[in-house]
Amino acid sequence: MITAIFAVMGVSCKKTPAPTAEIFATIDSYTVTFNPTVSDVKTYDWDFGDGEKSTEAAPVHTYKKSGTYTVRLTVKGDGGEISVTKDITIAASVEEMLTGGPSAVNGKTWVLSTSYTAGQDGGGPVQNAMPITIPSAENVLDLFGLGEEYDNEFTFFSDGSYKMTPKNGKVLAGAVYGVATGTISGDPVYEIGMCAATFDPPATATWSLGTTDFIVDAITDPDETNVPPVHADVTFTGKTWVKLSAGAYFGVLDFPTIDRFIIKSITPSKMTVALFLCGYGYGDDPEMIMLPTNLIQLTYVPK
């Protein structure tokens, strides 16, 4: 009888184990799948570090912007309560770096940089390798009387809308385009293939991002003078590009033969692009004049 009593007392006095938890996570772009390892847990309370919470055991959470977030998991069981944390780092996507992300209600505005980076800025033939055969220079537009065109603004929004804002009633344009369309303002600067030109932005415009291969019919020799010129299809592979809606342009206004530009590199504070420039001004065949002859590689910075 006494033995039985002690046995019952032993069971009733046994300590309930405290809960344990460790956070494990799988990151896929902005979406994180949480799979914690736990024991002796009855309830979960997640704080994702961005103001959002969950009581699920293994939640899936999507962050709205890049950054490092401290995630806290508080679990409770019969043996008590504990909290554990884990830092989750979300890398910025090209879309976020380009637009500022959904939280940037006014979008992100880019302007042409006055600085020059050797090996990044300049011009060259239309080739997939995008070589620079003609280097740029510091304040290159000032050197040719086009310094006012540094002020033109290009704003990308996360919802896919796009805005161009000429600041002085003119924009930077291809010299052949300006002459052929009669929009040129001042003299063409054939040394760099550009000019100032008048431009009325469309009321609405859009952009989209792509990474698929694409083909451009181009004049393969930038110095071509034959009539008609030698031209061929050039395939671009492994590139990130932005396609613009009809009537829209980025950086240098030119014929709408090519409706996109290439993003060579991008960070939150700098974007280097390759723009197709039509520089063939011989003969009277408009289809030949509208073929690109050069890739102009320029750097833009947030305003």
C-alpha positions as CSV (number, residue, x, y, z in Angstrom):
1,M,0.0,0.0,0.0
2,I,2.8,2.4,0.9
3,T,4.7,1.5,-2.2
4,A,1.7,2.3,-4.3
5,I,1.3,5.7,-2.7
6,F,4.9,6.6,-3.4
7,A,4.5,5.5,-7.0
8,V,1.5,7.8,-7.5
9,M,3.4,10.7,-5.8
10,G,6.4,10.1,-8.1
11,V,4.3,10.4,-11.2
12,S,2.5,13.5,-10.1
13,C,5.7,15.3,-9.2
14,K,7.5,14.6,-12.5
15,K,8.7,17.9,-14.1
16,T,7.0,18.9,-17.4
17,P,9.7,19.5,-20.0
18,A,10.2,23.0,-21.3
19,P,9.5,23.7,-25.0
20,T,12.4,23.9,-27.4
21,A,12.6,25.6,-30.8
22,E,15.0,26.4,-33.6
23,I,14.2,28.4,-36.7
24,F,15.0,27.0,-40.2
25,A,14.1,28.9,-43.3
26,T,14.2,28.6,-47.1
27,I,14.4,31.8,-49.0
28,D,13.1,32.1,-52.6
29,S,13.4,35.7,-53.8
30,Y,11.1,37.7,-51.4
31,T,9.2,34.6,-50.1
32,V,10.4,32.7,-47.1
33,T,9.2,29.3,-46.0
34,F,9.7,28.7,-42.2
35,N,10.1,25.1,-40.9
36,P,11.1,25.2,-37.2
37,T,12.3,22.2,-35.3
38,V,10.4,22.1,-32.0
39,S,9.5,19.9,-29.1
40,D,6.8,20.1,-26.4
41,V,5.1,23.0,-28.1
42,K,1.4,23.8,-28.3
43,T,1.3,27.3,-29.7
44,Y,3.4,29.4,-32.1
45,D,3.7,33.2,-32.3
46,W,5.8,34.5,-35.2
47,D,7.0,38.1,-35.7
48,F,8.6,38.4,-39.1
49,G,10.4,41.7,-38.4
50,D,8.4,43.7,-40.9
51,G,5.3,44.3,-38.8
52,E,3.6,41.1,-39.9
53,K,2.8,38.2,-37.6
54,S,1.5,34.6,-37.8
55,T,0.4,31.8,-35.4
56,E,0.9,29.0,-37.9
57,A,3.4,26.2,-37.1
58,A,5.3,26.5,-40.5
59,P,4.2,29.7,-42.2
60,V,5.2,31.1,-45.6
61,H,5.8,34.8,-45.6
62,T,6.5,37.2,-48.5
63,Y,8.4,40.4,-47.7
64,K,7.6,43.6,-49.7
65,K,11.2,44.9,-49.9
66,S,14.8,43.8,-49.5
67,G,16.7,44.1,-46.2
68,T,17.7,42.1,-43.2
69,Y,14.9,41.2,-40.9
70,T,15.1,39.7,-37.4
71,V,12.4,37.0,-37.1
72,R,11.3,36.0,-33.6
73,L,9.4,32.8,-32.8
74,T,7.8,32.5,-29.4
75,V,6.5,29.0,-28.5
76,K,4.4,27.9,-25.5
77,G,3.9,24.5,-24.0
78,D,2.9,22.9,-20.7
79,G,6.5,23.4,-19.6
80,G,6.6,27.1,-20.2
81,E,7.5,29.6,-23.0
82,I,10.7,30.5,-24.9
83,S,11.6,32.8,-27.8
84,V,14.2,32.3,-30.5
85,T,15.4,34.6,-33.3
86,K,17.0,34.3,-36.7
87,D,18.1,37.0,-39.1
88,I,16.7,36.7,-42.6
89,T,18.3,38.6,-45.5
90,I,16.3,39.4,-48.6
91,A,18.4,40.5,-51.6
92,A,17.0,43.3,-53.8
93,S,15.6,42.2,-57.1
94,V,16.3,44.1,-60.3
95,E,12.7,45.3,-60.2
96,E,13.2,46.8,-56.8
97,M,16.5,48.4,-57.6
98,L,15.0,49.9,-60.8
99,T,11.7,51.1,-59.2
100,G,12.3,51.4,-55.5
101,G,9.8,48.7,-54.9
102,P,6.1,48.9,-53.9
103,S,6.8,51.2,-51.0
104,A,8.2,53.9,-53.4
105,V,4.8,55.4,-54.2
106,N,6.5,58.1,-56.4
107,G,8.6,55.5,-58.2
108,K,12.4,55.8,-58.7
109,T,13.8,58.5,-60.9
110,W,17.1,58.1,-62.8
111,V,19.3,60.8,-64.5
112,L,22.4,60.5,-66.6
113,S,25.5,60.5,-64.5
114,T,28.1,63.2,-65.3
115,S,30.9,60.8,-64.1
116,Y,32.8,58.4,-66.3
117,T,33.9,54.9,-65.4
118,A,36.6,53.4,-67.6
119,G,35.5,50.1,-69.1
120,Q,31.8,50.8,-68.5
121,D,30.9,54.0,-70.4
122,G,31.4,54.5,-74.1
123,G,30.4,53.2,-77.4
124,G,30.9,50.2,-79.7
125,P,29.4,47.9,-82.3
126,V,26.2,46.0,-82.0
127,Q,27.5,42.7,-80.7
128,N,26.4,40.4,-77.9
129,A,29.8,40.9,-76.2
130,M,29.1,44.6,-76.1
131,P,32.7,45.8,-76.4
132,I,33.6,49.4,-75.8
133,T,35.8,50.6,-78.6
134,I,35.2,54.3,-78.1
135,P,35.6,55.4,-74.4
136,S,33.5,58.2,-72.9
137,A,34.8,61.0,-70.7
138,E,33.9,63.0,-67.6
139,N,30.9,65.4,-68.4
140,V,31.0,64.2,-72.0
141,L,27.8,66.0,-72.9
142,D,29.3,69.3,-71.7
143,L,32.2,68.8,-74.0
144,F,29.8,68.9,-77.0
145,G,27.4,71.6,-75.8
146,L,24.7,69.2,-74.7
147,G,25.1,69.6,-70.9
148,E,21.5,70.6,-70.3
149,E,20.4,67.1,-71.2
150,Y,21.8,65.7,-68.0
151,D,18.7,67.0,-66.3
152,N,16.2,64.8,-68.1
153,E,14.4,62.4,-65.8
154,F,13.2,58.8,-66.2
155,T,10.9,57.4,-63.6
156,F,10.0,53.7,-63.1
157,F,7.1,52.5,-61.0
158,S,6.7,49.1,-59.5
159,D,3.3,48.7,-61.1
160,G,4.8,48.8,-64.5
161,S,4.1,52.4,-65.3
162,Y,6.8,54.7,-66.6
163,K,7.3,58.5,-67.0
164,M,9.7,60.6,-69.0
165,T,10.3,64.2,-67.9
166,P,12.2,66.5,-70.2
167,K,13.6,69.4,-68.1
168,N,14.4,72.0,-70.7
169,G,11.9,71.3,-73.4
170,K,14.4,69.1,-75.2
171,V,15.9,65.6,-74.8
172,L,19.1,63.8,-75.8
173,A,18.5,62.1,-79.1
174,G,20.3,60.3,-81.9
175,A,21.8,62.8,-84.4
176,V,20.5,60.9,-87.4
177,Y,17.1,60.6,-85.8
178,G,16.9,64.3,-85.0
179,V,17.9,65.3,-88.6
180,A,15.6,62.7,-90.3
181,T,12.5,63.6,-88.2
182,G,13.1,67.3,-88.1
183,T,13.0,67.4,-84.3
184,I,16.6,68.5,-83.9
185,S,17.3,71.6,-81.8
186,G,20.7,73.1,-82.6
187,D,23.4,71.3,-84.5
188,P,24.0,67.5,-84.6
189,V,27.1,66.3,-82.8
190,Y,28.2,63.5,-85.1
191,E,31.3,62.9,-83.0
192,I,29.1,61.1,-80.5
193,G,26.1,60.5,-82.8
194,M,23.8,62.7,-80.7
195,C,21.9,65.9,-80.6
196,A,19.2,67.8,-78.6
197,A,15.7,67.3,-80.0
198,T,12.2,68.2,-79.1
199,F,9.9,65.5,-77.6
200,D,6.4,65.3,-76.2
201,P,6.2,62.4,-73.8
202,P,3.1,60.2,-74.2
203,A,0.4,60.6,-71.6
204,T,1.0,57.1,-70.3
205,A,3.8,54.6,-70.8
206,T,4.8,51.2,-69.4
207,W,7.8,49.0,-68.9
208,S,8.5,45.3,-68.5
209,L,11.5,43.3,-67.6
210,G,12.9,40.4,-69.6
211,T,15.8,38.0,-69.7
212,T,15.1,35.9,-72.8
213,D,17.3,36.0,-75.9
214,F,16.4,38.4,-78.6
215,I,17.5,39.3,-82.1
216,V,18.4,42.7,-83.6
217,D,18.8,43.5,-87.2
218,A,21.8,45.8,-87.1
219,I,24.4,47.4,-89.3
220,T,27.4,45.4,-88.1
221,D,30.1,48.0,-88.9
222,P,29.5,51.3,-87.1
223,D,31.6,53.1,-89.8
224,E,29.5,51.7,-92.7
225,T,29.0,54.1,-95.6
226,N,28.0,51.7,-98.4
227,V,24.5,52.2,-99.9
228,P,22.7,50.0,-99.0
229,P,24.7,49.0,-95.9
230,V,25.7,45.5,-94.8
231,H,23.4,44.4,-92.0
232,A,22.7,41.1,-90.2
233,D,20.8,39.6,-87.3
234,V,22.7,39.8,-84.0
235,T,21.5,37.5,-81.2
236,F,21.7,38.8,-77.7
237,T,22.0,36.1,-75.0
238,G,22.2,36.2,-71.2
239,K,21.0,39.8,-71.0
240,T,18.6,41.5,-68.7
241,W,16.6,44.0,-70.6
242,V,13.7,46.5,-70.2
243,K,11.0,46.8,-72.9
244,L,9.1,50.1,-73.2
245,S,5.7,50.8,-74.7
246,A,5.2,52.5,-78.0
247,G,6.3,56.2,-78.0
248,A,8.5,55.8,-74.9
249,Y,12.2,55.8,-74.7
250,F,15.0,55.8,-72.1
251,G,18.2,57.8,-72.1
252,V,18.6,58.6,-75.8
253,L,15.6,59.2,-78.1
254,D,15.9,57.3,-81.3
255,F,13.9,55.4,-84.0
256,P,11.5,52.8,-82.5
257,T,13.3,50.0,-84.3
258,I,14.4,48.6,-81.0
259,D,11.9,48.9,-78.2
260,R,14.2,47.9,-75.4
261,F,17.5,48.7,-73.6
262,I,19.9,46.4,-71.8
263,I,20.8,46.6,-68.2
264,K,24.5,45.8,-67.9
265,S,24.6,46.2,-64.2
266,I,22.4,47.7,-61.5
267,T,22.7,48.5,-57.8
268,P,20.4,50.7,-55.7
269,S,22.7,53.6,-56.4
270,K,23.8,53.1,-60.0
271,M,22.6,51.5,-63.3
272,T,24.8,51.0,-66.4
273,V,22.8,50.4,-69.6
274,A,23.4,49.7,-73.3
275,L,21.3,51.7,-75.7
276,F,20.9,51.0,-79.4
277,L,21.8,54.0,-81.5
278,C,21.0,54.4,-85.2
279,G,23.9,56.2,-86.7
280,Y,23.7,55.4,-90.4
281,G,22.9,58.6,-92.4
282,Y,23.5,57.6,-96.0
283,G,21.0,57.0,-98.8
284,D,17.3,57.6,-98.7
285,D,16.0,54.2,-97.5
286,P,14.2,54.8,-94.2
287,E,14.4,51.2,-93.3
288,M,18.2,51.3,-93.4
289,I,18.4,54.6,-91.5
290,M,16.4,53.1,-88.7
291,L,18.8,50.1,-88.2
292,P,21.1,50.4,-85.1
293,T,24.8,50.9,-85.7
294,N,26.1,51.3,-82.2
295,L,25.6,50.3,-78.6
296,I,26.0,53.4,-76.4
297,Q,26.8,52.4,-72.9
298,L,26.0,55.0,-70.2
299,T,25.6,55.1,-66.4
300,Y,22.5,56.5,-64.6
301,V,22.1,57.4,-61.0
302,P,19.0,58.0,-58.8
303,K,18.0,61.6,-58.6
